[in-house]
Amino acid sequence: MTILIIGGAAQGKSAFARTLSPEQDIIDDLHVRMQQAMRDKTPLPNASDFVGKTIVCQEVGGGVVPMDAQEREWRECTGRLCCDIAAQADRVYRVYCGIATCIKGAS
């Protein structure tokens, strides 16, 4: 089962992921992995890399648009990757203030 968990910084995403998938390795901070891949000029992750996994990603598209072109590109790539993962995911959750809301699939 593929599960995507999104939300703002320090909102309880990782703790929620551990309650859903205590036996599974959780891919935490997908946004950081994307940033590292772009910085290191290694192949960018794609949605097929995450089939059957629980993925946690901080929402990066809200707020002020960065002046720096690389930061804008990183936000764009991360957002598009999350869209692709969400499209194939069995469940998608948004977590705010430690409260999870299922936005795709059964809750």
C-alpha positions as CSV (number, residue, x, y, z in Angstrom):
1,M,0.0,0.0,0.0
2,T,1.3,3.4,-0.9
3,I,0.6,6.2,1.5
4,L,1.5,9.9,1.2
5,I,1.4,12.2,4.2
6,I,1.8,15.9,3.7
7,G,1.6,19.0,6.0
8,G,3.5,21.9,7.3
9,A,6.7,21.8,9.3
10,A,6.5,20.3,12.8
11,Q,2.8,19.3,12.5
12,G,3.1,15.6,13.5
13,K,3.5,14.0,10.1
14,S,6.2,11.6,11.1
15,A,4.5,10.5,14.3
16,F,1.3,9.9,12.4
17,A,3.2,7.9,9.8
18,R,4.6,5.6,12.5
19,T,1.1,4.9,13.8
20,L,0.0,3.9,10.3
21,S,3.1,1.9,9.4
22,P,4.9,0.8,12.5
23,E,6.5,-2.2,10.8
24,Q,7.5,-0.4,7.6
25,D,10.5,1.8,6.9
26,I,9.1,5.3,6.4
27,I,10.5,7.7,3.8
28,D,10.6,10.8,5.9
29,D,11.3,14.3,4.5
30,L,10.9,13.7,0.8
31,H,11.3,17.4,0.2
32,V,14.9,17.1,1.7
33,R,15.7,14.1,-0.6
34,M,14.6,16.1,-3.6
35,Q,16.7,19.1,-2.5
36,Q,19.8,16.9,-2.1
37,A,19.3,15.2,-5.5
38,M,19.1,18.6,-7.2
39,R,22.1,19.9,-5.3
40,D,24.2,16.8,-6.0
41,K,23.0,16.7,-9.6
42,T,21.9,13.0,-9.2
43,P,18.8,11.6,-10.9
44,L,15.6,13.0,-9.3
45,P,13.3,10.6,-7.6
46,N,10.1,9.7,-9.4
47,A,6.7,8.4,-8.2
48,S,7.6,4.8,-9.2
49,D,10.4,4.8,-6.7
50,F,7.8,5.0,-3.8
51,V,5.3,2.3,-4.7
52,G,4.3,0.3,-1.6
53,K,5.9,2.8,0.8
54,T,4.8,5.4,3.3
55,I,6.1,8.8,2.3
56,V,6.2,12.0,4.4
57,C,6.7,15.3,2.7
58,Q,6.5,18.8,4.0
59,E,4.3,21.1,2.0
60,V,6.6,23.5,0.2
61,G,4.3,25.3,-2.2
62,G,2.6,27.7,0.2
63,G,3.8,31.0,1.3
64,V,6.1,33.5,-0.3
65,V,7.6,32.6,-3.6
66,P,11.4,32.5,-3.2
67,M,13.5,35.0,-5.1
68,D,16.2,32.4,-5.8
69,A,15.5,30.5,-9.1
70,Q,17.0,27.2,-7.7
71,E,14.6,27.4,-4.7
72,R,11.6,27.9,-7.0
73,E,12.7,25.0,-9.1
74,W,13.1,22.8,-6.0
75,R,9.5,23.7,-4.9
76,E,8.2,23.1,-8.4
77,C,9.9,19.6,-8.6
78,T,8.8,18.6,-5.1
79,G,5.2,19.7,-5.7
80,R,5.0,17.8,-9.0
81,L,6.5,14.7,-7.5
82,C,3.9,14.8,-4.7
83,C,1.2,15.2,-7.3
84,D,2.5,12.1,-9.1
85,I,2.8,10.1,-5.9
86,A,-0.7,11.2,-4.7
87,A,-2.1,10.1,-8.1
88,Q,-0.8,6.5,-7.6
89,A,-1.2,6.4,-3.8
90,D,-3.9,4.3,-2.1
91,R,-4.2,6.9,0.7
92,V,-3.2,10.5,1.1
93,Y,-3.3,12.3,4.4
94,R,-2.9,16.0,5.3
95,V,-1.6,16.6,8.9
96,Y,-2.0,19.9,10.8
97,C,-1.6,20.4,14.5
98,G,-1.2,16.6,14.9
99,I,-4.6,15.9,13.4
100,A,-4.7,13.8,10.2
101,T,-7.3,14.2,7.6
102,C,-7.7,11.6,4.9
103,I,-7.9,13.4,1.5
104,K,-7.8,10.3,-0.7
105,G,-8.8,6.7,0.0
106,A,-10.4,5.2,3.1
107,S,-9.6,6.7,6.5
